[in-house]
């Protein structure tokens, strides 16, 4: 069964807010491997639970495509005594 109009509006608002924090087409680096660069391909909702996710592609080696929950993508993490973004825009 499809989403109600209210659910669709709510998802659109969530997506618009997310786009203020993650830029599609932009390049990012991961805090653990700053030499590995990724390009954000898109944002998408998991159909099962409407969890917002970032779809991104590695710009190295086999150029694999990954998906990560949005909240994990934008999270701040502890690394070598500092609080840093999990993914930082270049």
GIKAKA-V138394 format. One record per backbone hydrogen bond with DSSP energy under -1.0 kcal/mol. CO is the residue of the C=O (numbers start at 0). NH is the residue of the N-H. E is the energy in kcal/mol with one decimal. If there is no record, write none. Layout:
CO_NH_E + CO_NH_E
This chain:
3_7_-2.6 + 4_8_-2.5 + 5_9_-2.3 + 6_10_-2.4 + 7_11_-2.2 + 8_12_-2.4 + 9_13_-2.2 + 10_14_-2.5 + 11_15_-2.6 + 12_16_-2.2 + 13_17_-2.3 + 14_18_-2.1 + 16_19_-1.5 + 17_20_-2.0 + 17_21_-1.9 + 22_25_-1.6 + 25_39_-2.3 + 26_89_-2.8 + 27_37_-2.9 + 28_87_-2.5 + 32_35_-2.1 + 36_58_-3.2 + 37_27_-2.9 + 38_56_-2.6 + 39_24_-2.7 + 41_54_-3.0 + 43_52_-3.2 + 45_49_-2.4 + 50_45_-2.5 + 51_69_-2.9 + 52_43_-2.3 + 53_67_-2.2 + 54_40_-2.9 + 54_41_-1.7 + 55_65_-3.7 + 56_38_-2.6 + 59_62_-2.7 + 63_57_-2.9 + 65_55_-2.3 + 67_53_-3.3 + 68_72_-2.2 + 69_73_-2.2 + 74_85_-2.9 + 76_83_-3.0 + 78_81_-1.5 + 81_78_-3.2 + 83_76_-3.5 + 85_30_-2.3 + 87_28_-2.2
